């Protein structure tokens, strides 16, 4: 079954990491590749131990739906298969997390974002930085995520589940 997923820029925003390429050219018309990059998170930031994430399946594409008057992206749709191998680098324990959800992301001028999501997405939250406790999660279902300009992530699940990846690889 083909599922849809999020891309490097949005995955990086959720995890609080920086993508290898922050600038993406908007074609405005069709879908374009939006590959994810490997990432590292230090112990205590998301899990009690250091974590490495790396895509093992990545067929993510994106499409710019609208832009702000200055030409910057306003609404972007993401889809495509995405499986991230999440590894506890202290022990080597790993889990392949299916993050093949689809989303439309609204990028606001103040740096905040509003996500409308269907399906599983990999989400990282820091201490007191969201309605989920500090950790790494697969959030699956139908939901919105409002990310403030300061990075606080408020989840509004219409229907869904959360899977604690830190617990899976502890």
C-alpha positions as CSV (number, residue, x, y, z in Angstrom):
1,X,0.0,0.0,0.0
2,X,1.4,3.4,-1.0
3,X,1.3,6.0,1.8
4,X,2.4,9.6,1.7
5,X,5.0,11.5,3.7
6,X,6.7,14.7,4.7
7,X,9.9,16.1,3.4
8,X,13.3,17.3,4.7
9,X,12.2,20.9,5.6
10,X,9.2,19.8,7.5
11,X,10.9,16.8,9.2
12,X,13.7,19.1,10.2
13,X,11.2,21.6,11.6
14,X,9.5,18.9,13.7
15,X,12.7,17.4,15.0
16,X,14.4,20.7,15.7
17,X,17.3,19.9,13.4
18,X,18.6,21.8,10.3
19,X,18.2,20.3,6.9
20,X,21.2,20.1,4.6
21,X,19.5,22.4,2.1
22,X,17.2,24.9,3.6
23,X,16.4,26.6,0.3
24,X,14.1,24.9,-2.2
25,X,13.0,26.4,-5.4
26,X,9.3,26.5,-5.9
27,X,8.2,25.3,-9.3
28,X,4.6,26.2,-8.6
29,X,3.3,23.6,-11.0
30,X,4.2,20.0,-10.4
31,X,5.5,17.8,-7.7
32,X,9.3,17.9,-7.0
33,X,11.5,15.6,-5.0
34,X,12.0,16.6,-1.3
35,X,14.5,14.1,0.1
36,X,15.1,13.8,3.8
37,X,18.6,14.0,5.3
38,X,20.1,12.0,8.2
39,X,20.0,13.8,11.6
40,X,21.4,13.6,15.1
41,X,19.9,14.5,18.4
42,X,21.9,14.7,21.6
43,X,21.1,12.8,24.7
44,X,18.4,14.6,26.8
45,X,17.1,16.7,23.9
46,X,14.4,14.2,22.7
47,X,15.3,10.9,24.4
48,X,17.5,10.2,27.4
49,X,20.1,8.9,25.0
50,X,21.6,10.2,21.7
51,X,19.6,9.4,18.6
52,X,20.4,9.1,14.9
53,X,17.8,9.2,12.2
54,X,18.3,8.2,8.6
55,X,15.8,7.5,5.8
56,X,15.8,3.9,4.5
57,X,12.9,4.5,2.1
58,X,12.4,8.1,0.8
59,X,10.1,8.8,-2.1
60,X,8.9,12.1,-0.7
61,X,7.7,14.8,-3.1
62,X,6.3,18.3,-2.5
63,X,4.2,20.8,-4.4
64,X,3.9,24.5,-3.7
65,X,0.2,25.4,-3.6
66,X,0.5,29.1,-2.9
67,X,3.0,31.8,-2.1
68,X,3.1,35.0,0.0
69,X,3.2,38.3,-1.9
70,X,7.0,38.3,-1.4
71,X,7.2,35.0,-3.3
72,X,8.0,32.9,-0.2
73,X,6.1,29.6,0.2
74,X,2.8,29.9,2.0
75,X,1.1,26.5,1.5
76,X,3.0,23.4,0.5
77,X,1.7,19.8,0.1
78,X,3.9,16.8,0.9
79,X,3.4,13.1,0.1
80,X,5.4,9.9,-0.6
81,X,6.7,6.9,1.2
82,X,9.1,7.6,4.0
83,X,10.7,5.2,6.5
84,X,13.2,6.5,9.0
85,X,15.6,4.2,10.8
86,X,15.8,5.7,14.4
87,X,18.8,4.4,16.3
88,X,19.9,4.7,19.9
89,X,23.6,5.5,19.2
90,X,24.6,4.5,22.8
91,X,23.3,0.9,22.4
92,X,22.7,0.4,18.7
93,X,19.1,-0.5,19.2
94,X,17.1,0.7,16.1
95,X,13.5,0.9,14.8
96,X,12.3,1.5,11.3
97,X,9.5,4.1,11.7
98,X,6.9,4.5,9.0
99,X,6.5,8.3,8.6
100,X,4.5,8.0,5.3
101,X,1.8,10.5,6.2
102,X,0.6,13.4,3.9
103,X,0.4,17.0,4.9
104,X,-0.4,20.5,3.8
105,X,1.8,22.9,5.7
106,X,1.0,26.6,6.0
107,X,4.2,28.7,6.5
108,X,3.3,32.0,8.2
109,X,5.3,35.2,7.9
110,X,6.2,35.2,11.6
111,X,7.9,31.8,11.3
112,X,5.0,29.7,12.7
113,X,3.5,26.8,10.8
114,X,0.1,25.1,10.7
115,X,0.1,21.4,9.6
116,X,-3.0,19.5,8.4
117,X,-1.9,15.9,8.5
118,X,-3.3,12.5,7.5
119,X,-1.3,9.4,8.5
120,X,1.9,8.8,10.3
121,X,4.5,11.5,10.8
122,X,7.7,11.5,12.8
123,X,7.6,14.3,15.4
124,X,10.1,15.4,18.0
125,X,9.3,17.6,21.0
126,X,11.6,19.2,23.5
127,X,11.1,19.7,27.2
128,X,8.0,21.9,27.7
129,X,7.9,22.5,23.9
130,X,4.6,20.9,23.0
131,X,1.4,19.2,24.1
132,X,3.3,15.9,23.9
133,X,6.1,15.3,26.5
134,X,9.7,15.5,25.5
135,X,10.4,12.7,23.0
136,X,10.3,11.3,19.5
137,X,6.9,10.0,18.3
138,X,5.1,8.6,15.3
139,X,1.8,10.5,15.4
140,X,-0.7,8.7,13.2
141,X,-4.2,9.6,12.2
142,X,-6.0,12.8,11.3
143,X,-4.8,15.9,13.1
144,X,-3.4,19.4,13.0
145,X,-0.2,20.6,14.5
146,X,0.3,24.2,15.2
147,X,4.0,25.1,15.6
148,X,4.5,28.6,17.1
149,X,7.3,30.9,16.1
150,X,9.2,29.8,19.2
151,X,8.8,26.1,18.3
152,X,6.0,25.0,20.7
153,X,4.0,22.2,19.0
154,X,0.3,22.0,19.8
155,X,-1.4,18.8,18.6
156,X,-5.1,18.6,17.9
157,X,-5.9,15.0,17.1
158,X,-9.3,14.4,15.4
159,X,-8.5,10.7,15.5
160,X,-5.1,9.2,16.1
161,X,-2.4,7.5,18.1
162,X,1.1,8.3,19.3
163,X,3.9,5.8,19.3
164,X,6.9,6.6,21.7
165,X,10.0,5.8,19.7
166,X,12.3,6.6,22.6
167,X,10.7,3.6,24.4
168,X,11.1,1.4,21.4
169,X,14.8,1.9,21.2
170,X,15.7,2.3,24.9
